[in-house]
């Protein structure tokens, strides 16, 4: 099956250029490729030659512990939400007043846990904001 015709033929890569580089230059290009949005060294070289922007990605390993804690809080909040939904469903199905009071107390304790988790979350976010919004 032939390739579909492009609507912009001026952007078609039609000219082949071949070159050799030293090991040092190759290592530099490979380093840029690994840290950027480029998938090949040819793409890196093409972007450099045409003066296009190369997006480099940087991972801050000092935030690993914070991100793990945020993921744990998210997981805990999700499980608390599931529990609240299950209790609410049971509450709506049960017609006995004493049972319903029990479910209300159970949900209230779960909402206290949510409040604690949200406070922890806000503390972490304010610390992150202080770190990232430094002047």
Secondary structure, DSSP 4 states (H G I P E B T S, - for coil): -PPPPPS-GGGS----------HHHHHHHHHHHHHBS-SSHHHHHHHHHTT----B----GGGHHHHHHHHHHHHHHHHHHHHHHHHHHHHHH---HHHHHHHHHHHHHHHHHHHHHHHHHHHHHHHHHHHHT--
